[in-house]
Amino acid sequence: MTAFKSSLNKGIFTLLICLGLAQTAFAQAPVLAVSPSTLMLNYTAGSAAPAGIPIMVTAASGTGAATVNSTSITYSSGGPTGWLLIPTPTGAPGLSIPATFNIYLVNLASLPVGTYSANVTLNYSGADPTSANVVAVFLTVSAASTGGGTNPNETIVTSPTALAFSYAAGGSTPTPQALTVTVGDGAAFTTSAVTNDGNPWLVVTPTATATIVNVSVNASALSPGTYSGLITISASGAIAQVPVTLTVGGVGLMVTPTQLAFTLPQNYGFSPPQTISVISSVPATVSAIASSDYGWLVLDTPTAATPAAISLRANTTNLTTGSYFGMVTVQTSPSNATVIPVTLTVGPSATLQLAPGSVSFSYTIASAVPPLQTTSVKSLTGAVQTFTVTSTTNDGAAWLSATATSPTPGSVTISVNPTILAAGSYSGVVSVTPAGAGLSPQPIAVSLTVLPPPTPVVNAVVSSASYGASAIAPGEFVTLFGAALGPAALTTPPAGTYPTTLGGTSVTFSGIAAPILYSSATQVGVQVPYGIAIGQTIVSLQRNGVSSTLKPVPSVAAFPGFFTSNFSGTGQIAALNQDYSLNSASNPAARGSVIILYATGEGVTVPASVEGMVTTLVPPFPATQLPVSVTFQGIPAVLQYAGETPGVVSGLMQINAVVPATSPTGAAIPVLLSINGQSTPGGTTVAVK
């Protein structure tokens, strides 16, 4: 009997617990989300006001009812007011969620050029603990273009495209973050920063590098919560905007996009995936939770480490035509979460067959753009159908485009322009819509992987004449061997020019830019700057903004090497006889005649030569400061001239030597050049008769 009572008491206790939990579940207020939570608006003075901007409020499914009772607008202190309008919500006592409002820009003619901010607050009932949501609104007013000094095709690209910071009360100030700004024509740009609350916690500071600005926050005076800011970059009539999120008391999260939408035919099944990009102020692990009416929203990536790409899909199986709502909560913890509303529109059954239904592209920065891809389009109805295409991207950038070859049987040609993107993973959708009322668009999923440019590797730095690798000298022509050094095809500059950047490649010697003679993927020819220090110099190659590992190389006052006819560094020297004919076994130089030899690595000259500049045709010609000697099989020669070659780029040494009367004769007489005690490697010859 006692055992029976004990068991009964446990059962009653368990039942009470279950009832309590059930009551809690049914009484739980909805988790509300507003999207977009940040609006970045632009207006050009004198133009027409934009149309209303929709704001959507959604709630997690199955968690009760809520209504929107009122809205309010708070403008940043000290700034203009009255430039936003929200019509009073209709309904009694309010609008049921899900709900959509329009925000309008008004009184724009009175606004000076600048960036302004305001908060729009939505107040709810039946939504405790979330009783209100705030939309941060930023408005940038630009002057009307006069055409003078502006570039109508200007582009501004930032990396990253969004920033997130977090601050723990009483903790250390968040580390500044670098923002890289690339203006299409290299024009100068200006930056400004504004915050939604009006407090100056967001600071943008230029750096010594023209394309990088530092972004920092000062959150010490802020209360716990989430704050929004906007950085505006302006150049030559164009602007770019970078949203900034600051979380006080948690890890700052920035998600893009702030809302998602799927449009699918009935009984289509699983949609192509879409992705939510997540960055955080500090490395963090985020989890994603999906909720939707009828369970149509499916997560492929429930957890990930930032920077993260959360993949999700819609499943229309067993759904009737109509609109459906869902949401994805991305969080590091329940108290540090961001909610992304998701809508699904289910239309009539598909009438087109797309093959393939998804395509993927891969692109390495600074390489060739990926080729076009094609999807075939056939009719499922037996009748010829015409169709149109549109394309959208999850990040909002215009890198995806498509064209239709209609009617059926037809095709869709898909192309990408990833040159405007930073390294990362991107996704988009091409929607194929058949002509006719009420017919469903069908998606082609597009994925794009942008890889960073490969890191250049410099394996060797050698004389371009002798291929000796033990040292380099001021003004010497040298060749860098390695991988990912330059463009795939050999690139040379226009005749008579010797730029410091060629084909995306530049080279420095201890920070001094070197003239480039040619550039390719595996080797680059350059001239060593005359200003390097003797002892050691540090060689660095940069390719499309990516630097090789620093390579220390010994540097000496002179490191001579003869140019040879077969470009190997050995054998017949590239030499001219006294009559300017080419010296060779069939055309030897006579003893006692003058022979002209060509070399490099002579070091600094008097008058001073400048790297990358053509030597004058007017004497005095630059000559090496150091002692020079030439021998023919050990027999010294009289030198009439030893210096720069007139009319060609500096660094090409010309030696006018008198062939010794006692020189041996033959097709391959060894010749050595010595400068400051440093001799050519040997194995170089001329023909003497």
N, C-alpha and C positions, 0 to 999 in steps of 0.2 A: 504493500500500500504506500509506504514511504517513497519507494522508488518511482511509483506511478505519479505521486504528487510532484516529485522533483522534475520528472520528465515533463509534466504538464506546465509547471512554472517556466521551464526553459522554453517551451513552445510558445506560451503567451508572451514571454519577454522578446523572443525572436519576432513574433507577429507585430508587437508594438514597434520594434525597431523598423521593420519593413514598412509599416504604416507611416511612421514618421518620415522615413526617407521618401516614400511616395508622395506625401503631402508637400515635402520640400521641393520635389521635382516639379509637381504640378503648379506650385506657387511661384516658382522661379521666374523672375522678370526676364524679358528678352534681352539678349546682348545686341545693342544697336550699333550700326556703323553708318557713317556718312561718307559719301564719295562724290567728287574728289574732296579730300580733306584740305588740300591746298590748291588754290587757283592762281595761275600766273597769266595775267591778262596784259595785252598790249594795245595801244591806241596811238595812231598818228594824227597829229593836229590837223584839223580841217576835214578829216574823213568822216564817213558815216559811222554812227555808233554800232557796235556789233550786236548780233541777235542775243536773246536771252541765253544764259548759261545754265544748263540743268544741274541740279543737285539732287542726288538720290539718297534716300534713307532706307536701309534694310535691317532686318532682324533675323537672328538665327531661328530656324524653323522649329515649331513645336514647343515654343517657350512662352506662350501667352500673347496677349494683345497689348498694343501701345498706340498712342495717338500723338501727333504733333499739335501742340496747343498754340505756340507763338514763336515768332522769330524776332531777333534784335540785331542791330549793327553797332559796333563800337569802332570808331576811327582812332588811329594812332594820335596821341596828343601832339599838338603843335602843327599838325598837317591839315590840309583841306578836308572838309566834310561834305556830305550830301551827294557823293558821286556813285552811290549804290542804291538800288531800289529792289525790294522784295514785296510783291503784292501780298496783301493779307491772306493767309490760308483760309479756304472756305470749308464749311462743314461744321457740325455740332456734335460733340464739343471741340473736335479737331479732325485732322486728316489721319486716317488709319495707315499704319505702316504695313507694307512698303508704300512709300510716297515719293513724289518728285516735285521739286520747286524750281522755278526759274529765278536767277539773279540777273539784274539788268544794270548796265552802266548808263548813268545819266549825268547831265550838267557838265559834259566833258569840255565844252568850249572854254570854261572858266579855269581849267587846270593848267598851271605852268608845266613846262617840260620837267620830268623827274619821275621818281618811283615812290608810290604811296602804298600804305597797307591798312587793312581793317580786319576785324573779326566778325563773322556772322555766327550768331548763337541760335541753335534750334533747341527749343524747350519741349519736353515730353511729359506725358502722364502715363501711369501704368508701366513705367520703365525703370523703376528703382532697381539696382543702384545706379544705373546710367540714366540720369535725369536730363542731361543736356549734351550736345555735341557742338564743337566749334569748327568752322571752316575759315582757314586763313586765306585772305584775298590780297594779292599783290597786283598793282596796276602800274605799268610803265608807260609814260606819255612821251612820245618822240616828236621832234619838230618835223614839219612837212619838208620833204626833200626838195631842194632847189636844183639838184643835178650837179652843182659845183663841188668838186673835191670829193665826190662820193662814187662808190662802185656799186651799181645796181645788182651785180652778180656776186657781191661779197659773201663769203662764208666764214663762220666762226665755229670752231669745234673745241669743246672742252673735254678734259679727261682728269678725273671722272666727271660724269654728268650730274651727279648728286653727291652730297656729303652728309655724314651723320656724326654727331658728337654725343658723349654722355658725361655727366658730372655727378659725383657723389658728394653730398653736403659735407663740407669740411675737408674734402679730399684735395688732391693736387689738381692744378689747372690742366684741362685736356691738352694733349700735344697738338700743335698746329699741323694742318694738313696742306700739302702742296696741290695746287690746281694749275694744270697745264692748259694754256690757251693758244690755239693755232688759228691765225687769221689767214684766209686764202691767199691774199696778195702780199702778206708780210707787213701790212700797215700797222701802225701803233694803235693801241686800244686803251680804253679807260674802264675802271671798275667802280661799282658802287654797291653798298649793302644796306638792306632795310630788314626790319624784323616785324612780325605780326603784332607784337605787344608794344612796340615803340621804344623798348629799352635797347640801348646800344651794346648788346652783348656780342654782336657779330662784327668782326674786324677783318678787313682785307688789306694786306700789306704787300707792295711790290717788292721784288727781289732784284739782285744784280743780273739775274738771267732774264732776258727780255720777254720770254714766253711763260714764265712761271710766277704765280703769286701765292703767298702764304695766307691761309685762312685760319683764323683762331677765334676762340670764344672766351668770354669772361662771364662765367655763370655764378660767381660767388654771391651775388645779391639777389638771385632768383629763387623763388619758391619751388618745391617739387612739382613736376609736371612736364608736359611736352610743349616745346616751342618751335615755331617755324621762322625761317629767314630766307631771303632771296638775294643772290649775287647777280648783278646785271653787268654784262660785258658789252661794250659798244665800240664799234670800229667802222669808219667809212660808211655810215648809214645803216649798218646791220647791227643786230643785237643777239646775244645768247644769254640764257638764264639758267642758273644753277640753284636748285632748291637745297636748303640746309635744314636739318632736323637736329634739335638739341633736346636731349632727355635729361632732366635733373632728377636724380634718384634712381636711375636705371641705365640699361645699355641702350644707346641711341640706335634706332632702326630706321632705315629708309627703304621703302619698297616701291618698285615701279613695274607695271603701271599701278595706279591706285584703284582701278576697277577693271573688270574683264567682262566680255560678252561672247557668248557662243550663239551661232545661228545654224540650225541643222534641219534636214528633212525628217519627217516622222519615220520611226523604226530604222534610223540610220545606224544605230549602235554607238560605238565609241567614236568620239570626235578626234581629230588630230590634236595633239597636246598643245597647250599654251603654257608659258612660263612666267613666273613672278621673280624678278631679280631682287635680292635682299643684300644690302650692305649694312655694316654696323660700325659704330665708333671704335670698338675694340673687337678683336677676333672672338667669335661666340658661336655656340651651337644653337640653332633655332629649330623649333618644331612647328609643323603646320597642321591645322585641324580644319577639316571641311565639313560644312553642314548645308543641307539643301532640302527643300520640299521634295518628297518622293525619292530622296537619296540618289539623285542623278549626278551629283558632283563627286568626282573620284580623284584622289591624290595619288600621284606616282612617286612623290618625294616627301615623305612625312617628316624627315629630319635631314639637316644638312649643316655644314660649317660655313660661316660667312667668309668671303662673298659667296652667296648661294643662288642657285636657280631652282625654284620650286615648280615642278611640272604638275599640271592637272588637266583632266579631260572631262567632257560631258558624255553621258550615256542616255540616248533617247529611247532605248528599248522599252516598249510598253507605255510610252508617254503619248498622250494625245496632243493635237496641235494646240498651241497657246504659249503663254509666257510663264517662266519659272524663275525663282529666286534662290540664291545661295550665298554663302560667304566663306572666306578662308581666313582663319586667324593665324597670324605668324607671330611667334613669341619666343622669348628666352625664358619667361616665367609667366604665370597668369597675371601678374601685376605689371608686366612689361610686354604689351602686345599691340599689334597693329592689325586692323580688320580690313579686308579687301572684298567689297561686294562683287558678286558674279551673277549675271543674268543669262538665261537660256531662252531662246525663241525657237520653238518647234513648229515647222511648217509642214505642208503636204509632203507626201512621199517623193523621193527622188525621181526625176525624169531623165537624168543624164548619167552616163557611165564615164568615170574619170580614171585613166590609167597612165602613170601611177598616181595614187592619191596623195603622195607626199614626195618631196624632193629635198635634198640637202646639198649645201655648198660649203667649201672650205677655202679660206683665203689667208695668205701670209702677208702681213703688212709690207707694203712697198713692192710687192710682186705683181704679176699680171692678174687682172680681174678674172674671176672664174667664168667659163663659157656659159652660154645660155643653156637652159634645159627645157624640154617640151613634154607636155602631158596631152594625150589624145582625148578627144571628147566625142562620145557616141550617144545616140538617142536610145532610150529604153522603151519608148512608146511605139516605135515602128514608123513614126512620122519625122520628117526633117524638122529640126528645131534650131532657131537662132539663139545666141547667148552673148552675154557681156561679162567682163571681168573687172574686179576691183581688188586692190591689195591693201593690207594693213599690217603694221608691225607692233609687237608688244611694247617696244621701247619708244614708239612714236617717231623715230627717225625715218627719213624717206630713203631707205636703202633698197627697198623691194619694189619691183614694177612687173607688170604683166600685160601682154597683148593677146587679143583673141583672133583666131582665124575661124570665122563662123560663116555658114551654119554647119550642122553635123552632116557627115563626119568631119570634125574640125580638130582644132588643137589650141592649146594655151602655151605661149612662150613666156618663160619666167627668167628674169635677169636680176642680178643684185649689183649694187654699187657700194662695196664695203670700205672704200677708201676714206669715208667720213667717220669710220668707227674705230674705237679703241679695241684692244684685244679682249675677247670674251665670247660668250655664246648668246646667240640671238634667235628669235623665232618670229614667224609671221604667217599670215594666212592669205591665200589668193581665193576669193569667192567667185565661183562661176554661177551666174544667174541666167536661167533660161527665160526667153521672152514669154510674156503671158501673165495675166493677172493671177496673183496668189501662188505662183510657183516658187519652190524653195531654192535658195542659193545653196551650192554645194562647195565644201572647202577643199583646198589643196594645201596641206601643211608644208611650210617651208622652214628649214633650220639652216642657220649660218654659223659657222665657227670661224672666228677671226683669231689667227695665231700671231703672236708677237714676231717681229723680224728676228731671224736667227742671229745669235751672237757671233760676230766675226772672230776668227782665230788666226793670229799671226804666228806662223811657225818659224819663219826665218827672215832676216833682213840682210841682204847681200849686195855687193857691188853689181851694178847693172852691166859693167864691162867684164870683170874677171870672175864674178860670182864668188869672190872671196867673202867670208862671213865673219872674220875675226874682229873687225872694227869698221867704223864709218868715219868720214871726215866732213868738215863744213863744205857745202856746195856740191858734194858728190851726188851723182845719179845712183840711186839704190832701188832694188826691187824687193817688195814684200811678198812672200809666198805664204799661202794659208788657205782658209775656207771661208766662204760667205763674206769675202772682202769687198765685192762690188757687183755690178749687174752681170747677168748670165752671159750676155754678149759683150765682146771687147768694145769699150767706149773710149774715144779720143776727143780732145777738145778741138774747137775750131783752129785752123792753122794760125800760128803765131801767138796763140793764147795759152796760158798755163795757170788755170784757176786752182784755188785751194779746195774746191769741192767739185767732184765730177761723178756723175751717175749715182749720186747719193752717198759718195764716199769722201771722207776727208781724213787727213793724217797729220798728227802733230808730233814734234820732237821736243820733249820737255815743255809742252804748251805752246810752241811756236808752229803756226800752220805752215805746211809744206806745199809747194806747187806740185800738181799731179800731171804726169805726162800721159798716162793711160790708166784705165781701170777695168778690171774683170773680176769674176768670182774667185779665181784662184791666185791671181797676182796683180799687183798694183805698182806702177813705176812712179817714183817721186824724186824730187831734188831735196837733199838735206839742207835746211836753212843754214845760212852762214853764221847765225848768232848762237849756235849751240855751244855749250860749255865743253871744254876738253876734259876727258876723264870718263864720263859716263853720261848718256842721254837716255831719256825714257820715251819709247815709241808707243803711240796709241793710235789705233785706227777706229774711226767712227763710221758706221753705216746706217743711214736712216735713223739716227738718234741713239743707236745701240753701240756701246764702246767695247772694244776688245780688252782682254787682260793687258795691263801695262807690261811692256817688255823692255827691261834695261839692256842697253847695248853699249859696249866700250866705244869711246870716241877719241880720235887722235888728230893731230894737226894735219896730217896728210895720209891718204891710203890709196895710192895710185893703182889703176888698172887699165890695160889697153883694151880698146874695142877691137874685136876680131871679125873677119869677113863672114864666118859661119855662125856668129852670135853665141859661141860656146864659151868664150873666155880663153881659148887656147887655139894654136895654129896661126894661120896667116893674119897678121895685123891689118886692120882697116887703114891703109896708107896710100898716099899719092906720091908718084914720082915727081921729079922736078918740072916735067911738062904737064903736070896735073892729070896724068893718066893713072889708072889704078894699078898699084903694085901687085904682081902675081908671079907665079913660077914661069909663065910665058911672057911676062913683061917686067924683068928685074930692073933694079936701080943700079946705075953705074957707080963704081967706087969714086969718091970725090964729088959726087952730085948731092943735091939736097933731096931729102925724103921727108914727107910730112906725115907725122904719126898723130893718132887721135886717142885720147885717154880721158879719164875723170878721176876725181879724188885728190886734186892739187891743193885743196885748202883755201884759206882766205887770200885775197889778191890786193894789189895796189895798182891803180885806184880800186876801191872796194867794189866788188860785184854785189848785185842784189839777186837773190834767188827768184826765178821765174821771169827775169827781165832779159831782153835780147841785148847782146853785147854790141856796143857801138861800132860803126864802120869807120869812125874817125879816130886816129891815134891821139894820145897814147892809149894802147890797149891794156886791159888789166892783166897783170902778170903775177904769178905766185910770189909770196914773200920769202919762200923757203928755198934752200939750195936744191938744184935739179941737175941730174946727170943721166946720160944714156950710153949704154955700151952695146957693141955688136960682137957677140961671142967673146965678151970680156974686154974688148978694145974700146976705149973711150972715144966718143964722138964730140965734135965741136957743135955747140948749139947756137943757131942764129936767132931763135925765138922760142920762148916757152911761156905760154899764157892762154887767155881765153880766145876762142875761135870767133872772129868778127862776124856779125850778122846772124848769129844763132844764139839760142838761150845760153845764159851763163852756166858754167859747170862743165862744158865741153872743152877740154884742154887740147891745144894744138902745139906740137913740138916740131920745129923745123931743124932737123939734124943733118949735118954733113956726114955722109957715109965714109968711114975711115979709109984712107988709101991702102991700109994694110988689112982691111977686113977680109975674112975668108969669103969666097963666092959660093953660090949654090941657091937652090930653090927654097931652103928653110934655114936661114941664119938666125940663131937666137938673139933676141933683143930684150934688154932689161931697162926699165925706167925706175930711177930712185929719186925720191923727194924727201928731204929732211931725214935721210937714212932709212926710209921705208921703201922697199923695192916691190915691183910687180911680182906676182907669184911664179913667173916662169912659164915655159911652154909656148911662148908667143914668138913668131918669126916673121922675117921679110925675105924677099928674094933679092940677091945681089949678084951682079956680074962683073 
